[in-house]
């Protein structure tokens, strides 16, 4: 089988999308008071840090950021591995009464976000939780909708979205892969 790949966001597109999202976050929240960004491991972490930098460039103040590991909150963790790799959640501030922006790279079924909401509310009671994703690929299984989106792209079941980030993969791009039929 051959896969057909198409770049849907290059590094410049990604930069523009994140800058726009930072402006939208500030506007929707009427500033940055009591605002914090929490990245969902793995791809959400560098994206939350990039949003933090862009917000600081606009507002002149750094908002708090944190890292959320949702491994044990997933409803499919036992099917992923007998020994899931649990990493550290690192949130050095109280989430109580904060406006929290959960950040992830791709929104698909909604199950990752459901797990993140469970993990986050175990840490406290935020005033409001909003969702920022670089890619919304549709095909939801749960009623979850992002507040801030870099790019919405309706995908089919035989397509996969790969997000490559400099901090993890050494390059910035989003690639849509379609699994082609068997070669004859």
C-alpha positions in Angstrom: 0.0 0.0 0.0 1.2 3.5 -0.8 0.2 6.5 1.3 -0.6 9.8 -0.4 0.8 12.8 1.6 -0.1 16.4 1.4 1.3 19.3 3.5 -1.7 21.3 4.8 0.3 23.7 7.0 3.9 24.7 6.5 6.0 26.6 9.1 4.8 30.0 7.9 1.2 28.9 7.9 1.7 27.5 11.5 3.2 30.7 12.7 0.3 32.8 11.3 -2.3 30.4 12.7 -0.7 30.6 16.2 -0.4 34.3 16.1 -4.1 34.6 15.1 -5.1 32.2 17.9 -3.1 34.3 20.4 -5.0 37.4 19.4 -8.3 35.5 19.6 -7.5 34.2 23.0 -6.8 37.7 24.3 -9.9 39.1 22.7 -12.3 36.4 23.8 -11.0 36.6 27.4 -10.9 40.4 27.4 -7.2 40.4 28.3 -5.1 37.9 30.2 -6.1 38.4 33.8 -6.4 35.0 35.5 -5.5 33.3 32.2 -3.3 30.2 32.0 -2.3 27.8 29.2 -2.1 24.1 29.8 -0.6 21.9 27.1 -1.7 18.3 26.8 1.3 15.9 26.4 2.9 15.6 23.9 2.1 18.0 21.0 0.1 20.5 23.1 3.1 21.4 25.3 5.2 23.2 22.7 2.1 24.7 21.2 1.1 26.2 24.6 4.6 27.6 25.0 4.5 29.2 21.6 1.1 30.7 22.4 2.5 32.0 25.7 5.3 33.7 23.8 2.9 35.3 21.3 0.5 36.5 24.0 3.5 38.0 25.9 4.6 39.8 22.7 1.1 41.3 22.4 0.3 42.0 26.1 3.8 42.5 27.6 3.2 39.9 30.3 3.8 36.2 30.4 0.8 34.0 31.3 1.3 30.8 33.3 1.7 27.5 31.5 1.5 24.0 32.6 1.8 20.4 31.3 -1.0 17.9 31.7 -0.4 14.1 31.3 -3.7 12.3 30.6 -2.4 8.8 30.2 -4.3 7.2 33.0 -7.5 9.2 32.2 -7.8 7.8 28.7 -10.7 5.4 28.2 -8.4 3.3 25.9 -5.2 3.2 28.0 -5.5 -0.6 28.6 -5.7 -1.2 24.8 -2.7 0.9 24.1 -0.2 -1.0 26.2 -0.1 -3.3 29.2 2.4 -0.8 30.7 1.5 2.7 29.6 4.1 5.4 30.0 2.9 7.8 32.5 4.7 11.2 32.5 4.6 14.0 35.0 1.8 16.6 35.1 3.6 19.8 35.8 1.2 22.7 36.8 2.9 25.0 39.3 -0.1 27.2 40.0 -3.6 26.7 41.3 -6.2 26.1 38.6 -9.0 27.3 40.9 -10.9 30.3 39.5 -8.5 30.6 36.5 -9.5 30.8 32.9 -7.7 27.8 31.5 -6.9 27.3 27.9 -6.3 23.6 27.2 -3.9 23.3 24.2 -3.5 20.3 21.9 -2.2 19.6 18.5 -5.1 17.7 16.9 -8.8 17.4 17.8 -10.3 14.3 16.4 -12.8 12.1 18.3 -12.8 14.3 21.4 -11.7 11.5 23.7 -8.3 13.0 24.5 -10.0 16.3 25.5 -12.6 14.4 27.7 -9.7 12.7 29.5 -7.9 16.1 29.9 -11.1 17.6 31.4 -11.2 14.8 33.9 -7.5 15.2 34.8 -7.8 19.0 35.0 -10.9 19.0 37.3 -9.1 16.5 39.6 -6.6 19.4 40.2 -9.2 22.0 41.1 -12.1 24.1 39.8 -11.2 26.5 37.0 -13.6 29.4 36.4 -13.7 28.5 32.7 -12.0 25.9 30.5 -11.5 26.7 26.8 -9.9 24.6 24.1 -7.2 25.6 21.6 -6.1 23.2 18.9 -3.8 23.6 15.9 -5.9 21.2 13.8 -9.5 20.2 14.0 -10.0 17.2 11.8 -13.7 16.6 12.5 -15.3 13.2 12.9 -16.1 13.7 16.6 -17.3 10.8 18.8 -18.0 13.1 21.8 -19.7 16.5 21.8 -16.6 18.6 22.1 -15.9 21.8 20.2 -12.8 23.9 20.2 -12.8 27.6 21.0 -9.7 28.4 19.1 -8.6 26.6 15.9 -5.5 27.0 13.7 -7.1 25.0 10.8 -10.3 23.0 10.4 -10.1 20.2 7.9 -12.8 17.6 7.5 -11.1 14.3 7.0 -12.2 10.8 6.1 -11.7 7.6 8.2 -8.8 6.6 5.9 -6.9 9.8 6.5 -4.5 10.7 9.2 -3.2 14.1 10.4 0.5 14.2 11.4 1.7 17.3 13.3 5.4 17.8 13.2 6.8 20.4 15.7 10.3 21.7 15.8 10.7 21.0 19.5 9.8 17.3 18.9 10.4 16.4 15.3 12.9 19.1 14.1 10.5 20.7 11.7 7.2 22.5 11.6 4.5 21.2 9.3 1.1 19.4 9.3 0.8 16.5 6.9 -2.5 14.9 5.8 -1.9 11.2 4.8 -4.4 9.2 2.9 -4.0 5.4 2.9 -4.3 4.4 -0.7 -5.6 1.1 -1.9 -3.4 -1.9 -2.6 -1.2 -1.7 -5.6 -2.1 -4.2 -8.3 
